[in-house]
């Protein structure tokens, strides 16, 4: 299973002509069945998709419907053990808490890949490898 970071979801809804190639790639990725994400990713997607400064901002209803649609993938709930794992990962890898939470969620779900533009492509976090699908 592959873990999907928030930026993949956001590119899938992008109407920015400069992001057309990334939007197509994101839609292609989201057609797969072997994807997973976390409640954190759903929260970040909603907040960023509805942000008032976003040029192609989504209305609440559309963003909410997409969050519901994304639950077709395996979704990891936020738990206290996940928070602790993220804090440990932050310390161990020198990541932000939020990035460490992505790695911890992927590991918890048994994913060996994280699809993300935000983390270092090719970085191996003890068996969880980050791949930038937009390279």
N, C-alpha and C positions, 0 to 999 in steps of 0.2 A: 504494500500500500504506500502511496505517496501523499505527503502532507502539503496542503496548499496554504500559502501565506495570503494575507489580505490583498496585496498588490495584484495578484492574479484576478481576484474577484472584481477589483476596481477597474482594471484594464478591460475586462469583459463588458463593462457598461460605458466605457469612454467613448465620447463622440468627438474628441479632439483629433483633427486630421493628422497631426504630428504623431499620434499614438495608434494610427490605423493598423499597422503591422502587429503591434503588441496586442491590440484588441482582438484581431483575428486569431492570433496564437492563443490568447486566453480563452476564447470561446471554444477553440479546438480542444484545449486541455480539459475544460469543464464538461466535455462530452464523454470523458473517460469514466469508467466505473470503479477504478481502483484508488479513488481519492478520499482523503480525510481532512478534517479541519477541527477547530476548537470553538468553543463559545467566544473566546477572546477574538478570534478572526471574524466571527459574525458581528460582534459588537463594534469592532474597528471598521468593518465594512459599512455598517449602518451610519455610524458617526461621520465617516468621510464622504459617503455617497450623498448625505443630506446637508453637508456643511454649506452654509450660506455663501461662502466665498468660492465654491466650486462652480466653474462656468457651466457645466452640464449637470448641475445639481438635480437629484431625484426628489420628488415629493415623498412625504412620509409613507403613503400607501404603497407606492411602487417599491420603495426600499424595503418596506416590511414584507411585501409579497416575495421579493427576491431572497430575503433572509429565510423565509419559510421554504422556498424552493431549494435553497442550498442545503437544507436539512435532509435532502435525499442522499447526501454523503454521510459517512460515519462522522459523528460530531462528538468530541470529548467535552464533557461538562467540566466546569471549573470546580475544583475540589481543594481542600486544605493541603493534601499531599502534593498536588500539582504546584501550588504556591510555594511550598517548601522546596520542591525540586527546581523550580525556576530561580529561587534565591540562591540555591547551591550552584546552579549553572551559571548564574551571574558572576558569582565569586570565582568559580573554576575557569570559565572561559573569557572573562572580562567583557561580557556582553551587557547590553541594557537589560533591565528586568524583563521588558516586553519581548525582546528577541530570545532571551533565555527561556521564557515561557513557551514560545513557539517550539524550540528544540525539545523542551521537556514534554510538551504535549505530543509531539511526533514520536518520541521515544516511548511514551506511555501507550500509545496506540500500536506500537510495533512497526512504525514506518521507518524505512531505511533512507528515504529521501525527503527533503523539504524543498518544494518549488518556491523560490523567492528571489526577487530582484534586490531585496534589501540587505541580505546577508552575503558574505563572501562566497562567490562561486567556487565549488570544489572543496570548500572547507569541510573537514570531517570532524564531527563532534562525537567521538567515541561510537562510531557506527551509524550516526545519522549524518548523511552527506547533503550539503546544500547545493542545489543546481539552479542556476538562473535560466529559466526557460525562454528568456527573451534575448539571449546572446546570439 
